[in-house]
Amino acid sequence: MENRLQRILLTAICSVLPLFSLATQANERAGLDDDVPVKPNVERRQILEDKLDNENFEFGLQAGALSIEDFGTSGMLGAHFSYHMTEFFYLKAKALSASAGKTSFERLVPSSPLLTDSQRELTHIGLNVGYNLMPGETFIGKNLAFNNVFSIELGAGTTEFAGDDKFTMNFAANYRVFFTDWITWDLTMADMIFDTQVTGESKTTHNLSFATGVAFYF
């Protein structure tokens, strides 16, 4: 029995030894040394990191159109100053001005105008709270991309129109594209809601605006 076990062990050793010999010869031919670690030859790529800085203040200028209910659509100029408190929330102080046109009644019936020229001037000052809802990227072709963000805003303020100051609620949606780390192009749609009695009846008016412009971060 003992001789049989010895023969089995000798047979196994004899069958394994040629494999070790072949592996050693292959390493010698490849110039490898067991004591030297193998280093992979990996070509490293240079990756450009995001260059957006952490400026928290924003100043912007806009131009567009404002539809004043019952008085048609007119050109609009606006400006805003924002403080970005976090990555998502920001405060925006905004101001805009526009000139109201004539009502349908004034155009159809020749009579004395409802408002004087100075009363037709509309100015609005308000404070909004904004939330960055969907940050992402805008791709132009395959090799050019710009950071962008879509945000919503809710705020309140005062509107001077028709010789009176009116409390105004403001809802807005804003889309911004970052051309560099300090300048953006933005697109804004907003609704200013206030009560008026200009046409003889008290009602709540919705005054829609569409504006575009640039903003600077610092």
Residue pairs with C-beta under 8 A, 6 or more apart in sequence:
27 33
27 34
32 38
50 147
51 180
51 181
52 147
52 178
52 181
53 181
53 182
53 217
55 181
55 182
55 217
55 218
56 83
56 84
56 85
57 81
57 82
57 83
57 84
57 217
57 218
58 80
58 81
58 82
58 83
58 84
58 90
58 215
58 216
58 217
59 79
59 80
59 81
59 82
59 215
59 216
59 218
60 79
60 80
60 81
60 82
60 184
60 186
60 213
60 214
60 215
60 216
61 78
61 79
61 213
61 214
61 215
62 76
62 77
62 78
62 79
62 80
62 96
62 186
62 188
62 211
62 212
62 213
63 75
63 76
63 77
63 78
63 211
63 212
63 213
64 75
64 76
64 78
64 188
64 209
64 210
64 211
64 212
64 213
65 73
65 74
65 75
65 76
65 209
65 210
65 211
66 73
66 74
66 75
66 76
66 96
66 98
66 122
66 207
66 208
66 209
67 73
67 207
67 208
67 209
68 74
68 98
68 100
68 101
68 122
68 161
68 205
68 207
69 196
69 205
69 206
69 207
70 103
70 104
70 198
70 199
70 205
71 100
71 101
71 102
71 103
71 120
72 100
72 101
72 102
73 101
74 98
74 99
74 100
74 101
75 98
75 99
76 96
76 97
76 98
76 209
76 211
77 96
77 97
77 98
78 94
78 95
78 96
78 97
78 211
78 213
79 94
79 95
79 96
80 92
80 93
80 94
80 95
80 215
81 92
81 93
81 94
82 90
82 91
82 92
82 93
82 130
82 215
83 90
83 91
84 90
85 91
87 132
88 131
88 132
89 129
89 130
89 131
89 132
90 129
90 130
90 132
90 151
91 127
91 128
91 129
91 130
92 127
92 128
92 129
92 130
92 153
92 155
93 125
93 126
93 127
94 124
94 125
94 126
94 127
94 128
94 155
94 157
94 170
95 123
95 124
95 125
95 126
96 123
96 124
96 209
96 211
97 121
97 122
97 123
97 124
98 121
98 122
99 120
99 121
99 122
100 115
100 120
100 121
100 122
100 161
101 120
102 113
103 114
103 199
105 114
105 199
106 113
106 114
114 198
114 199
115 162
115 163
115 198
119 161
119 162
119 163
120 162
121 160
121 161
122 159
122 160
122 161
123 159
123 160
123 161
124 157
124 158
124 159
124 160
124 168
124 170
124 192
125 157
125 158
126 155
126 156
126 157
126 158
126 168
126 170
127 155
127 156
127 157
128 153
128 154
128 155
128 170
128 172
129 153
129 154
129 155
130 151
130 152
130 153
130 174
131 151
131 152
131 153
132 149
132 150
132 151
133 149
133 150
133 151
133 152
134 149
134 150
135 147
135 148
135 149
135 150
136 147
136 148
136 149
136 150
137 145
137 146
137 147
137 148
138 145
138 146
138 147
138 148
138 177
139 145
140 146
146 177
146 178
146 179
147 177
147 178
148 175
148 176
148 177
148 178
149 175
149 176
150 173
150 174
150 175
151 173
151 174
151 175
151 176
152 171
152 172
152 173
152 174
153 170
153 171
153 172
153 173
153 174
153 190
154 170
154 171
154 172
155 169
155 170
155 172
156 167
156 168
156 169
156 170
157 168
157 170
158 165
158 166
158 167
158 168
159 165
159 166
159 168
159 192
159 194
160 166
161 194
161 196
162 196
162 198
166 194
166 195
166 196
167 194
167 195
168 192
168 193
168 194
169 192
169 193
169 194
170 190
170 191
170 192
170 193
171 190
171 191
171 193
172 188
172 189
172 190
172 191
173 188
173 189
173 190
174 186
174 187
174 188
175 186
175 187
175 188
176 184
176 185
176 186
176 187
176 215
177 184
177 185
177 186
178 184
179 185
181 217
182 216
182 217
182 218
183 214
183 215
183 216
183 217
184 214
184 215
184 217
185 212
185 213
185 214
186 212
186 213
186 214
186 215
187 211
187 212
188 209
188 210
188 211
188 212
189 208
189 209
189 210
190 208
190 209
190 211
191 206
191 207
191 208
191 209
192 206
192 207
192 209
193 204
193 205
193 206
193 207
194 204
194 205
194 207
195 202
195 203
195 204
195 205
196 202
196 203
196 205
197 203
